[in-house]
Amino acid sequence: MNEVVHTSPTIGSNVEEIILRKTHFLMWDIGGQETLRSTWNTYYSNTEFVILVIDSTDRERLTVTKEELYKMLAHEDLQNAAVLIFANKQDVKNSMTTSEISKFLTLSSIKDHPWHIQGCCALTGEGLPAGLEWMKSRVAAN
């Protein structure tokens, strides 16, 4: 949103409204620490999109990410949700490509949810508008 914000891991949740050319998105940022994951389902009601942000340099946590993604998608309150995956840190040397991440997460097997994986760099904002545009196009399609 043309503003650099220094972040730290989310403890609990944060909420923010983002407006993209007259489309308003109310976004909940929910902490990803293991102790918080059991509370995620309290946020699922009326969810249209799940945005998963992946650290493209962290190969070790990708297995847990995959497990949590498929647990979320199996939840009845998310049966109509589309999935946007931001593959962050694409600017870092030896980071996984979106193709590698897609293959590891077996995204091609997700048939019940529209999904899109978008490479990005949170520091520069590169890739973020394209991901949000995909979401906006999904809203327009419904």
N, C-alpha and C positions, 0 to 999 in steps of 0.2 A: 504494500500500500504506500510505496515511496517513503518509507520511514524505517530506519534501522532501530530495532529494539533488542537490547541485550536480554537474553533469556536465561532461565535456570529451569531445571525439571519441574513440571507441574505437580504440585502436591494438592490433591483434591481436584478441583475443576476451576476453569476460567471460562467466561462467556464473552463473546464479542460479536457485534454485527458488522458484516462486510457488505458494501453495496457495490455491485458491478453493473454499471449502465442500467439503472432502475430495477435491477433484481437484488432483493435483500436476502442475505444469508445470515441466519442466526447460528453461530458456531460455538459448540462446546468443546473446549480443550480438556480432556480428562487424562489424568496422570497414568502413565504406563507401568509404574513400578508394580512388582508382583503383588504386594499387599493391597493395592488399589483395584486390581483387575476384577475382584469379586463384586465390586460395586458398579462396574460398567453398565450392567443391564438396567440399572435404574434410569439411565439416560436414553434408552433405546426407543421408548414410546414416541411415535410420530416422526421418527428419523427417516429422512429421505436419502441422505448420503452418509457414508462412512468414509472419512479421510484418514488413511493410515500413512504416517510419516516414517520412513525407513532410513536409517543411517547406512548409506551405501558402502561404508568402509567397515561395517561391523558384521563380518561373516559369521561370527560365533553365535550371535543372537538371532540369526535368521530362522533357525529351527523353531525357536519359541515364538517368533513372529508368525510363522506359518500356522502353528497350532492355535494361537490366539485368533488369527484371522478366520480360520474355519469354524472355531467355536462361536465367534460373533455371527458369522453368516448363517449358522444353524439356528440361531435364536428366532423365535416366532415373530417378535416385534421388529425384526430387521428383514423379514421376507421380501419386502418391496424396496429395500434400500439399494442404491447403486454404490459402487466402491471406487474411490479415487485413491491411488497409491502415489505418494510423492516419494521418489527415490532421491533423497537429499544427499548433499556433499558430492555431487557429480564433478565438482571442481578439484577434488582431492585425487592425487596420483594413486593409481591402483584401486580406485573405487569400483564396485561392481556396476556394470551397465544395466540399463533397464531390462534388456533382454536376458541377462544372467539372472536377475532378480525374479523376473517373470517365470523363467524356467524353473528356478528353485522353488518358488511358491506354487508351481503348477497352476498359474492363473488361467490357462486355457481350459482347465477342467471346470471352471466356474461358469455354469450355464444359466443359473436362476437369477443372477444379478448382473446388470450391466457393469463393466469395470473398465478402468483406464489406468495405465501406469505412466507417470510423467517424471522425467528426470528434472532435478532442480538444484538450485544452490540458494539456501535460505539467506546467506550473507549478502548476495547481490540481487536476489529476487528472480534471477533467471529461471524460467520454467513455471513459476507460480501463476502468472496470468494465463498461461495455456491450460493449466489444470483447472483453474476456475472457469475458464471459457467452456471446457468440456462439461463441467457441472451445469453451467448456464444453458448449454445446448440440450442437456437432459431434461431440465425444467421445461424448456420450450417444447420438447418432444411429448410431454405428458399432457 
